[in-house]
Amino acid sequence: MATTEQDEALTLRSKDGAAAASLSPQLSGHASAPSSTAQDEQLVLTSGTHTNDLKEDETIEGHGLRGWLRALQIVRVLGMLSFYLYLDGYDVRAGFYRRLSERRREEARLRGRVALFQEWSRDVDRRAFDKLVRIVRYFVFRGAEGTQAKESRLEKQAVWLKENLIKLGPTFIKIGQSLGTRGDLLPLSYVKELALLQDQVPPFSTTEAYARIEAELGRTLQEAYAEIDAEPIAAASLGQVYRARLHTGEEVAVKVQRLNLPEIINFDITVLRRIVAFINRFLPEANRNADWEGMLREFAETVFEEMDYVQEGRNADRFRENFRSWRVVHVPRIHWTHTTTRVITMEFIRGTKVTDIEALRAKRFSPIKVNRLLVRTYLKQLLEDGFFHADPHPGNLLVTDGGRLAFFDFGMTGRITPKLQAMMINAFFHVVERDIRGLSQDLIDLNFLKPGVDPNSVRPVVEGLFQHYLNLKLGEINFKELTYDLAEVMYEYPFRLPANFTYVIRALMTLEGIGIVTDPEFSFFDTAKPYAKEFMLRREGKQFRRLILDKLTGRDADGRIEWSKMWKLAKMAAKMYLEKER
């Protein structure tokens, strides 16, 4: 089967535009990165294991009055955010509880008058609570649902939230950036405002940045760089970037880390742990279907790996190696002679954001082709490489003037075991093929059920739920309603969201958001289906060839060859070949 990575996207230009400029091969003459440890090479679904800087014995008390004041500020901001989101989504939530109450009344009627009276009493309490919440919501939002007054209030709340996350510093800017991709859960006003955190974070002092660069590199700025800008060109949650030029004449980007970052993040994670522990103790229902402790641990591991710029450089080199045959994908080259754990120097890339539709069209690039290429690269990362860029927001993706898709910022990456890759491939095809029973089994296999639960007890419920939603087009789905329909199942049945899926889901949700911006008719599964088939055929075909060879040579006489599966793959390959020939 001929490969199509390059043939499919050798140019990102629109059909009516000029041909793309010839694409240069990947640069390869750079200094070697520091050797990776065995840990770096593990294919484990985690966003990093660099927690050496995380102090398990960190205490709020040790920071005195200032520490307690900061902890209270964190609780206030997160508490108000939860309160606003609860009120905003209350209509859908109330509908869920109303349906649940009606069902319980029907069940109580079968049990007799006493049970019916008890359920009626609970319903009275529910209605009183419903009235109270609606009154509070009216005053908080200064108007009823759907009014301009409420929309205006949501916009003010979004600005308040963004400004307070910035005041709280790097940890919460990072959290805000993640929330800014969740248009399925947050009001549109929140999403728009939090999206600004991707590239509009206030910078810190250039004097401090210069001092850190000199201390880290062990030489003066004049010795390290022929020139360096006086102002940063970008500021992010953990650091900021300056344009510079090496003495060899190469233009570079220099990223320098914010001061006292490990101490700040250690403290914030300690506070978040206390909050999670409080919720687990006094509000256990909140942790019933989501592993908050696991998610916080995943976040801590990820953010501490992201603070290690040497590890980021290794990740970039590994990503470049994985895409060495894809001429349309570009990864900035790392200059290891000018890189430490807190300063990283890389090739400077100019280009256009993948979501800047007008600018892309002005340069005669097709936003739809850009999006398709982006989806294809992620299928390769998830289903083939087992190593993926976990933070694909628009600030980390550019289309170069030469028509290449450039990836930046490899501090946040994820790793997937081959076994989990195979299960994800199966789940993907069960979705696109509308195989409800197969998808139900995937949820069980992927550990979305709590240990010790009989899968047969929940399979009919899952099948009924997905039977409805998988037959709808993306634009027909109300994601908030889907969330609460799922909640109805998750409250009553032993489902949970595994912590190790946090960054896979986050990356896919971000890609979905980019896709909808670049193409209103975008459907992730419809776009991904032909590419995923190709990756699956390549992967499974390789495994079959190895199994047959082992059989013939006697190395693995006990291995089973699934001839039915092999026949299905052969038919799929033939179908794909005939479709390409048309």
Salt bridges, closest charged atoms under 4 A:
GLU5 OE2 - ARG538 NH1 3.20
ASP40 OD1 - HIS50 NE2 3.81
ASP40 OD2 - ARG314 NH1 3.19
GLU56 OE1 - ARG273 NH2 3.74
GLU58 OE2 - HIS63 NE2 3.55
GLU61 OE1 - ARG274 NH2 3.40
ASP88 OD1 - LYS150 NZ 2.92
ASP88 OD2 - LYS480 NZ 2.99
ASP91 OD1 - ARG134 NH1 2.83
ASP91 OD1 - ARG137 NH2 3.27
GLU106 OE2 - ARG109 NH1 2.80
GLU119 OE1 - ARG122 NH1 2.93
ASP123 OD2 - ARG105 NH1 3.01
ASP123 OD1 - ARG126 NE 3.08
ASP123 OD2 - ARG127 NH2 3.35
ASP130 OD2 - ARG134 NE 3.07
GLU145 OE1 - ARG137 NH1 3.50
GLU145 OE1 - LYS150 NZ 2.72
ASP184 OD2 - ARG182 NH2 2.86
GLU193 OE2 - LYS162 NZ 2.93
ASP199 OD2 - LYS353 NZ 2.07
GLU227 OE2 - ARG243 NH2 2.77
GLU227 OE2 - ARG245 NE 3.94
ASP229 OD1 - ARG243 NH2 3.07
GLU250 OE2 - ARG333 NH2 2.49
GLU251 OE2 - ARG243 NH1 3.31
GLU251 OE1 - ARG350 NH1 2.78
ASP268 OD1 - ARG70 NH2 2.91
GLU285 OE1 - ARG288 NH1 3.70
GLU305 OE2 - ARG415 NH2 3.33
GLU306 OE2 - LYS174 NZ 2.64
ASP308 OD2 - HIS50 ND1 3.81
GLU312 OE1 - LYS255 NZ 3.04
ASP317 OD1 - ARG320 NH1 2.75
GLU321 OE2 - ARG324 NH1 3.09
GLU347 OE2 - HIS330 NE2 3.25
GLU384 OE2 - LYS380 NZ 3.54
GLU384 OE1 - ARG538 NH1 2.87
ASP385 OD1 - LYS380 NZ 2.82
ASP391 OD2 - HIS393 NE2 3.81
ASP391 OD1 - ARG506 NH1 2.93
ASP401 OD1 - LYS363 NZ 2.98
ASP409 OD1 - LYS255 NZ 3.60
GLU433 OE2 - LYS529 NZ 3.67
ASP435 OD2 - HIS430 NE2 3.79
ASP442 OD2 - HIS430 ND1 2.45
GLU463 OE2 - ARG437 NH1 3.13
ASP485 OD1 - ARG99 NH2 3.08
GLU488 OE1 - ARG99 NH2 3.89
GLU488 OE2 - ARG103 NH1 3.14
GLU492 OE2 - ARG103 NH2 1.89
GLU534 OE2 - ARG376 NH2 3.40
GLU534 OE2 - ARG538 NH2 2.75
GLU540 OE1 - LYS565 NZ 3.38
ASP550 OD2 - ARG546 NH1 3.60
ASP550 OD1 - ARG555 NH2 2.96
